[in-house]
Amino acid sequence: MRIHVLQHVAFEGPGMIEGWAGQNNCPLATTPFFESGYELPDGGDFDCLIVMGGPMGAMDEDKHSWMGEEKRFIKEAIEDGKKVLGICLGAQLVATVLGAAVRPNQHEEIGWAPIWLTEDGQKAEVLGHMQSEMQVLHWHGDTFDIPQGAKHLIESTGCRNQAFLYEDRVMGLQFHMEMTRASLRALIDNSPELEEGPFVQSGVKMLAREENAFRRANHAMRGLLLRLANVH
């Protein structure tokens, strides 16, 4: 499986996905929208598109000249039958392409918090490896509606719509299972200082999490990638 990553900022990359791709003989290339002279690939050059997160909003086309082009590219990838995985902002961009609204969530959700599978999530083959409830990292202020025709897979206390699946090959995840401790530190270092709240943790508290929390989340992402790759 040939993977292409759309990356919006230098400090929010694919995390452990890059290592997983190398271990599974999946060539991985990246379009860095934050660099001048970025290039998007031809549709025949990849099988799976992964759209990463970022601090901008999914409707900020007036602030980021590349965003309209990116949305058209995602739409073409979906129409061409590619496997598509959007993470955080990436999930919101995929949702907009599929006609769903993106709007501010009632609460900012930043830090480690539990998610759980919905009834459809428990039936979804792509999540067959996941526990019904687990702790993951969150970092978002917006949320997406579930696109028409998609299944609502995962929810949390702070944000109901955490994941969707469309046509068994297009998936949006509002949370981060790809992050390592190093990639989380990079995100914290490049973000405003956080004030703790009902669904917000400080950077110190997030980084103090035991290594097993990262391992469990990364393990769940590896299983998801393997299953998504085998869904036709």
Residue frames relative to the residue before (quaternion, step in Angstrom):
aa qw qx qy qz dx dy dz
M 1.0000 0.0000 0.0000 0.0000 0.00 0.00 0.00
R 0.2393 -0.7644 0.5863 0.1214 3.58 -0.77 1.05
I 0.1768 -0.8134 0.5524 0.0442 3.56 -0.69 1.16
H 0.0587 -0.7608 0.6428 0.0670 3.53 -1.10 0.74
V 0.2160 -0.7900 0.5695 0.0702 3.55 -0.88 1.09
L 0.1983 -0.7302 0.6416 0.1261 3.56 -1.04 0.87
Q 0.0398 -0.8259 0.5609 -0.0425 3.57 -0.50 1.24
H 0.3103 -0.8146 0.4753 0.1189 3.56 -0.74 1.13
V 0.7805 0.0758 -0.0363 0.6195 3.59 1.15 -0.63
A 0.6180 -0.5962 0.3687 0.3558 3.55 -1.12 0.70
F 0.7331 0.4530 -0.2355 0.4494 3.60 1.05 -0.76
E 0.7160 0.3585 -0.2712 0.5341 3.63 1.18 0.25
G 0.1004 0.8293 -0.5315 0.1408 3.51 0.33 1.36
P 0.7638 -0.4153 0.2572 0.4218 3.58 -1.28 -0.22
G 0.3735 -0.7529 0.4864 0.2389 3.61 1.19 -0.03
M 0.8428 -0.1492 0.1132 0.5046 3.56 -0.92 -0.92
I 0.4720 0.6712 -0.4511 0.3510 3.61 1.21 -0.18
E 0.6210 0.5595 -0.3469 0.4254 3.58 1.02 -0.77
G 0.6748 0.4787 -0.2907 0.4806 3.58 0.93 -0.88
W 0.6237 0.5381 -0.3342 0.4580 3.58 1.01 -0.82
A 0.6431 0.5312 -0.3243 0.4463 3.58 0.93 -0.86
G 0.6658 0.4999 -0.3030 0.4637 3.58 0.93 -0.86
Q 0.6724 0.5053 -0.2922 0.4551 3.58 0.96 -0.86
N 0.7571 0.3616 -0.1884 0.5104 3.59 1.14 -0.60
N 0.4945 -0.7019 0.4032 0.3166 3.57 1.24 0.53
C 0.4228 0.6618 -0.4891 0.3795 3.54 0.99 0.97
P 0.3267 -0.7520 0.5315 0.2128 3.64 -0.28 1.15
L 0.0952 -0.8061 0.5840 0.0120 3.57 -0.89 0.98
A 0.0180 -0.7740 0.6325 -0.0242 3.55 -0.89 1.05
T 0.2486 -0.7899 0.5525 0.0948 3.56 -1.20 0.57
T 0.1962 -0.7042 0.6632 0.1606 3.52 -1.24 0.64
P 0.1508 -0.8037 0.5711 0.0721 3.63 -0.47 1.18
F 0.2655 -0.8020 0.5144 0.1470 3.60 -0.13 1.24
F 0.6228 0.5599 -0.3365 0.4306 3.59 1.21 -0.42
E 0.6637 0.4531 -0.3084 0.5089 3.60 1.27 -0.04
S 0.4780 -0.6386 0.5124 0.3181 3.55 -1.06 0.70
G 0.7880 0.3056 -0.2289 0.4831 3.55 -1.07 0.68
Y 0.2915 0.7575 -0.5309 0.2437 3.61 1.17 0.47
E 0.1709 -0.7797 0.5953 0.0926 3.55 -1.20 0.55
L 0.2871 -0.7221 0.6028 0.1813 3.54 -1.10 0.77
P 0.4753 -0.6983 0.4555 0.2810 3.61 -0.96 0.78
D 0.5596 -0.5243 0.4992 0.4034 3.52 -1.35 0.08
G 0.6301 -0.5731 0.3719 0.3692 3.55 -1.14 0.62
G 0.6709 0.5169 -0.3012 0.4382 3.57 1.10 -0.61
D 0.6073 0.6017 -0.3362 0.3950 3.58 1.30 -0.12
F 0.7912 0.2015 -0.1234 0.5641 3.62 1.20 -0.10
D 0.3538 -0.7288 0.5547 0.1899 3.53 -1.31 0.49
C 0.7869 0.1738 -0.0610 0.5889 3.56 1.15 -0.70
L 0.1774 -0.7733 0.6038 0.0771 3.56 -0.92 0.98
I 0.0766 -0.7788 0.6221 0.0249 3.57 -0.86 1.02
V 0.1501 -0.8005 0.5794 0.0310 3.56 -0.68 1.18
M 0.2865 -0.8138 0.4898 0.1256 3.56 -0.47 1.27
G 0.6253 -0.5543 0.4137 0.3614 3.54 -1.39 0.00
G 0.0234 0.7881 -0.6151 0.0012 3.52 -1.35 -0.22
P 0.6019 -0.6138 0.3820 0.3394 3.58 -1.20 0.42
M 0.5840 0.5905 -0.3808 0.4065 3.60 1.20 -0.25
G 0.4979 -0.6405 0.4908 0.3178 3.57 -1.29 0.19
A 0.6099 -0.5958 0.3896 0.3483 3.55 -1.16 0.58
M 0.7161 0.4107 -0.2518 0.5050 3.61 1.21 -0.34
D 0.4768 0.7104 -0.4071 0.3198 3.60 1.26 0.25
E 0.1370 0.8294 -0.5296 0.1131 3.59 0.94 0.83
D 0.6315 0.5382 -0.3389 0.4435 3.60 1.11 -0.59
K 0.7005 0.4490 -0.2621 0.4889 3.60 1.20 -0.47
H 0.7782 0.2309 -0.1067 0.5743 3.58 1.17 -0.55
S 0.3606 -0.7976 0.4437 0.1921 3.55 -0.21 1.30
W 0.6635 0.5270 -0.3040 0.4355 3.59 1.14 -0.55
M 0.5441 0.6832 -0.3967 0.2824 3.60 1.13 -0.50
G 0.6327 0.5185 -0.3420 0.4626 3.60 0.98 -0.71
E 0.6432 0.5107 -0.3093 0.4794 3.56 1.01 -0.82
E 0.6395 0.5291 -0.3248 0.4535 3.56 0.99 -0.82
K 0.6577 0.5067 -0.3191 0.4570 3.60 0.88 -0.86
R 0.6371 0.5108 -0.3329 0.4715 3.59 0.98 -0.76
F 0.6439 0.5239 -0.3158 0.4595 3.57 1.02 -0.81
I 0.6458 0.5046 -0.3196 0.4756 3.60 0.95 -0.83
K 0.6415 0.5301 -0.3194 0.4533 3.58 0.95 -0.89
E 0.6604 0.5002 -0.3050 0.4698 3.58 0.94 -0.86
A 0.6339 0.5307 -0.3325 0.4538 3.58 1.01 -0.80
I 0.6526 0.4978 -0.3127 0.4781 3.59 0.98 -0.82
E 0.6796 0.4964 -0.2895 0.4560 3.58 0.89 -0.92
D 0.6768 0.4860 -0.2793 0.4772 3.58 1.17 -0.62
G 0.5647 -0.6473 0.3668 0.3571 3.59 1.26 0.10
K 0.3753 0.7313 -0.4926 0.2858 3.59 1.20 0.38
K 0.4630 -0.5826 0.5669 0.3532 3.53 -1.35 0.21
V 0.0498 -0.8073 0.5876 -0.0252 3.59 -0.83 0.99
L 0.0235 -0.7780 0.6277 -0.0122 3.55 -0.95 0.97
G 0.0873 -0.7894 0.6070 0.0269 3.57 -0.69 1.11
I 0.1358 -0.7948 0.5897 0.0451 3.57 -0.94 0.95
C 0.8420 -0.0183 -0.0506 0.5367 3.58 -0.77 1.14
L 0.7995 0.0875 -0.0302 0.5935 3.65 -0.37 -1.13
G 0.6204 0.5602 -0.3413 0.4299 3.57 1.01 -0.78
A 0.6435 0.5062 -0.3210 0.4761 3.59 1.02 -0.76
Q 0.6429 0.5178 -0.3188 0.4657 3.57 1.03 -0.78
L 0.6382 0.5118 -0.3274 0.4728 3.60 1.02 -0.75
V 0.6435 0.5027 -0.3232 0.4783 3.60 0.96 -0.82
A 0.6383 0.5314 -0.3286 0.4496 3.59 0.95 -0.83
T 0.6622 0.4975 -0.3198 0.4602 3.62 0.90 -0.86
V 0.6272 0.5396 -0.3318 0.4532 3.57 1.01 -0.82
L 0.7074 0.4340 -0.2455 0.5011 3.58 1.10 -0.73
G 0.6409 -0.5932 0.2999 0.3839 3.58 1.26 0.31
A 0.5442 0.6202 -0.4029 0.3960 3.60 1.24 0.13
A 0.5109 -0.6449 0.4820 0.3012 3.55 -1.24 0.53
V 0.1608 -0.7225 0.6606 0.1255 3.52 -1.30 0.58
R 0.0600 0.8111 -0.5699 0.1173 3.58 -0.78 1.01
P 0.6414 -0.5023 0.3786 0.4393 3.61 -1.20 0.23
N 0.4091 -0.6767 0.5535 0.2613 3.54 -1.04 0.81
Q 0.6380 -0.5278 0.3820 0.4104 3.60 -1.16 0.43
H 0.7882 0.1162 -0.0450 0.6027 3.57 1.09 -0.75
E 0.4553 -0.5695 0.5824 0.3595 3.54 -1.28 0.37
E 0.1216 -0.7788 0.6133 0.0498 3.57 -1.01 0.83
I 0.1853 0.7820 -0.5581 0.2065 3.56 -0.21 1.33
G 0.6942 0.4281 -0.3381 0.4696 3.55 -0.61 1.15
W 0.6674 -0.4747 0.3854 0.4251 3.54 -1.34 -0.15
A 0.1963 0.7601 -0.5980 0.1618 3.56 -0.87 1.00
P 0.5521 -0.6446 0.4124 0.3311 3.59 -1.09 0.57
I 0.1340 -0.7183 0.6738 0.1100 3.50 -1.33 0.55
W 0.0753 -0.7914 0.6001 0.0888 3.56 -1.22 0.31
L 0.5482 -0.6318 0.4532 0.3082 3.51 -1.21 0.65
T 0.4064 -0.6667 0.5682 0.2596 3.55 -1.10 0.75
E 0.7098 -0.4012 0.3236 0.4801 3.58 -1.25 -0.08
D 0.6685 0.4714 -0.3014 0.4900 3.60 0.95 -0.82
G 0.6222 0.5493 -0.3407 0.4415 3.58 1.07 -0.69
Q 0.6542 0.5092 -0.3128 0.4636 3.57 1.04 -0.75
K 0.6910 0.4604 -0.2735 0.4856 3.59 1.18 -0.47
A 0.5718 0.6381 -0.3713 0.3579 3.59 1.21 -0.45
E 0.4749 -0.6937 0.4685 0.2717 3.57 -0.75 1.06
V 0.6545 0.5454 -0.3217 0.4132 3.57 0.97 -0.83
L 0.7260 0.3663 -0.2235 0.5374 3.61 1.25 -0.38
G 0.3285 0.7999 -0.4582 0.2058 3.56 1.26 0.23
H 0.6623 0.5073 -0.2954 0.4656 3.58 1.24 -0.40
M 0.6393 0.5890 -0.3104 0.3848 3.59 1.23 -0.43
Q 0.5156 -0.6002 0.5106 0.3364 3.53 -1.22 0.56
S 0.6020 -0.5801 0.4026 0.3728 3.57 -1.16 0.52
E 0.7798 0.0706 -0.0603 0.6191 3.60 1.24 -0.45
M 0.1388 0.7866 -0.5934 0.0994 3.58 -1.00 0.82
Q 0.4908 -0.6434 0.5057 0.2990 3.55 -1.31 0.39
V 0.0417 0.7857 -0.6152 0.0486 3.57 -0.95 0.92
L 0.5372 -0.6019 0.4839 0.3392 3.54 -1.34 0.18
H 0.1192 -0.7663 0.6293 0.0501 3.55 -1.05 0.88
W 0.1168 0.7734 -0.6213 0.0466 3.58 -1.19 0.57
H 0.4911 0.6504 -0.4467 0.3691 3.59 0.22 1.21
G 0.2614 -0.7414 0.5956 0.1652 3.50 -1.34 0.45
D 0.6986 0.4141 -0.2461 0.5291 3.57 1.28 -0.42
T 0.1630 -0.7563 0.6210 0.1256 3.53 -1.33 0.17
F 0.3482 -0.7190 0.5601 0.2194 3.56 -1.28 0.34
D 0.4275 -0.6050 0.5864 0.3276 3.52 -1.32 0.34
I 0.5313 -0.6043 0.4745 0.3569 3.57 -1.19 0.45
P 0.4443 -0.7108 0.4664 0.2825 3.63 -0.64 1.04
Q 0.5943 -0.5656 0.4360 0.3699 3.55 -1.17 0.62
G 0.7951 0.2635 -0.2199 0.5001 3.57 -0.85 0.98
A 0.6282 0.5190 -0.3405 0.4692 3.59 1.27 -0.14
K 0.4139 -0.6881 0.5396 0.2532 3.56 -1.27 0.43
H 0.3718 -0.7051 0.5680 0.2048 3.54 -1.06 0.89
L 0.1580 -0.8695 0.4668 0.0327 3.57 -0.30 1.30
I 0.8262 0.1101 0.0246 0.5520 3.58 0.90 -0.93
E 0.0196 -0.7896 0.6132 0.0094 3.58 -1.15 0.64
S 0.1527 -0.7596 0.6200 0.1237 3.56 -1.36 0.15
T 0.6686 -0.4805 0.3628 0.4365 3.57 -1.26 0.13
G 0.7392 0.4434 -0.2344 0.4496 3.57 0.90 -0.90
C 0.8000 0.0652 -0.0076 0.5964 3.60 1.19 -0.44
R 0.3817 -0.7727 0.4568 0.2204 3.57 -0.42 1.21
N 0.7768 0.3389 -0.1831 0.4982 3.60 0.81 -0.96
Q 0.0224 0.8446 -0.5292 0.0781 3.55 -0.04 1.33
A 0.8122 -0.0115 0.0180 0.5829 3.61 1.13 -0.42
F 0.0243 -0.7768 0.6288 0.0250 3.54 -1.21 0.62
L 0.1833 -0.7559 0.6195 0.1060 3.54 -1.32 0.45
Y 0.0886 -0.7972 0.5972 -0.0069 3.54 -0.82 1.10
E 0.8562 -0.0333 -0.0320 0.5145 3.55 -0.81 1.11
D 0.5842 -0.6408 0.3409 0.3632 3.59 1.13 0.71
R 0.7501 0.3561 -0.2193 0.5123 3.64 1.20 0.27
V 0.6998 0.3709 -0.2575 0.5535 3.61 1.26 -0.11
M 0.0211 0.8390 -0.5355 0.0944 3.55 -0.46 1.23
G 0.1258 -0.7666 0.6250 0.0766 3.54 -1.14 0.73
L 0.0799 -0.7724 0.6297 0.0195 3.57 -0.95 0.99
Q 0.3289 -0.7561 0.5287 0.2014 3.61 -0.69 1.01
F 0.7242 0.4232 -0.2109 0.5019 3.59 1.18 -0.58
H 0.4679 -0.6932 0.4959 0.2337 3.55 -1.37 0.18
M 0.0171 -0.7772 0.6290 -0.0083 3.58 -0.60 1.17
E 0.5928 0.5990 -0.3488 0.4100 3.58 1.28 -0.16
M 0.5714 0.6488 -0.3729 0.3369 3.58 1.18 -0.45
T 0.2379 -0.7048 0.6515 0.1490 3.48 -1.23 0.76
R 0.6768 -0.4484 0.3492 0.4679 3.57 -1.22 0.05
A 0.6503 0.5247 -0.3177 0.4483 3.60 1.00 -0.80
S 0.6892 0.4631 -0.2995 0.4699 3.60 0.90 -0.82
L 0.6040 0.5293 -0.3557 0.4780 3.60 1.13 -0.56
R 0.6376 0.5204 -0.3336 0.4597 3.59 0.96 -0.83
A 0.6392 0.5228 -0.3298 0.4576 3.61 0.98 -0.80
L 0.6475 0.5137 -0.3150 0.4665 3.58 0.99 -0.81
I 0.6582 0.5045 -0.3050 0.4681 3.58 0.93 -0.89
D 0.6730 0.5185 -0.2958 0.4367 3.58 0.91 -0.93
N 0.7456 0.3828 -0.2043 0.5058 3.58 1.16 -0.56
S 0.6316 0.5077 -0.3245 0.4879 3.59 1.27 0.34
P 0.6050 -0.5381 0.4231 0.4068 3.60 -1.19 0.42
E 0.6039 -0.5548 0.4186 0.3903 3.55 -1.18 0.54
L 0.3644 -0.7667 0.4999 0.1715 3.54 -0.89 1.00
E 0.2392 -0.7255 0.6256 0.1583 3.53 -1.10 0.79
E 0.4395 -0.7239 0.4659 0.2565 3.56 -0.65 1.11
G 0.0349 0.7813 -0.6207 0.0554 3.53 -1.13 0.77
P 0.7938 -0.3079 0.1991 0.4853 3.60 -1.24 -0.18
F 0.8107 0.1492 -0.0669 0.5622 3.60 1.02 -0.76
V 0.6250 0.5036 -0.3350 0.4936 3.58 1.23 0.49
Q 0.1350 -0.7774 0.6119 0.0544 3.54 -0.94 1.01
S 0.5426 -0.5949 0.4741 0.3563 3.57 -1.21 0.43
G 0.6383 -0.5187 0.4003 0.4040 3.55 -1.25 0.37
V 0.6200 0.5503 -0.3391 0.4447 3.58 1.01 -0.80
K 0.6802 0.4868 -0.2928 0.4633 3.58 0.90 -0.90
M 0.6419 0.5222 -0.3314 0.4534 3.59 0.98 -0.79
L 0.7060 0.4635 -0.2652 0.4652 3.59 0.91 -0.94
A 0.6150 0.5632 -0.3473 0.4289 3.59 1.20 -0.43
R 0.4446 0.7034 -0.4518 0.3217 3.58 1.25 -0.17
E 0.5490 -0.6304 0.4336 0.3364 3.58 -1.01 0.78
E 0.6305 -0.5758 0.3724 0.3636 3.56 -1.13 0.68
N 0.5906 0.5919 -0.3698 0.4050 3.59 1.08 -0.62
A 0.5902 0.5651 -0.3792 0.4342 3.62 1.09 -0.55
F 0.6502 0.4845 -0.3090 0.4970 3.59 0.99 -0.81
R 0.6516 0.5283 -0.3251 0.4366 3.59 0.91 -0.89
R 0.6657 0.5040 -0.3121 0.4532 3.59 0.91 -0.89
A 0.6648 0.4902 -0.3084 0.4718 3.59 0.93 -0.87
N 0.6572 0.5046 -0.3099 0.4662 3.60 0.94 -0.85
H 0.6199 0.5356 -0.3339 0.4662 3.58 1.06 -0.76
A 0.6506 0.5050 -0.3170 0.4703 3.58 0.96 -0.83
M 0.6517 0.5033 -0.3246 0.4654 3.61 1.00 -0.74
R 0.6208 0.5309 -0.3506 0.4581 3.60 0.99 -0.73
G 0.6611 0.5018 -0.3095 0.4641 3.59 0.94 -0.85
L 0.6374 0.5252 -0.3269 0.4594 3.57 1.01 -0.81
L 0.6596 0.5113 -0.3108 0.4548 3.59 0.93 -0.90
L 0.6502 0.5123 -0.3189 0.4616 3.58 0.95 -0.83
R 0.6953 0.4682 -0.2803 0.4677 3.56 0.92 -0.88
L 0.6322 0.5184 -0.3400 0.4647 3.58 1.01 -0.75
A 0.6386 0.5405 -0.3241 0.4416 3.57 1.02 -0.78
N 0.7385 0.4145 -0.2224 0.4830 3.57 1.12 -0.65
V 0.5315 0.6031 -0.4180 0.4231 3.60 1.27 0.07
H 0.1073 -0.8112 0.5737 0.0350 3.61 -0.75 0.99
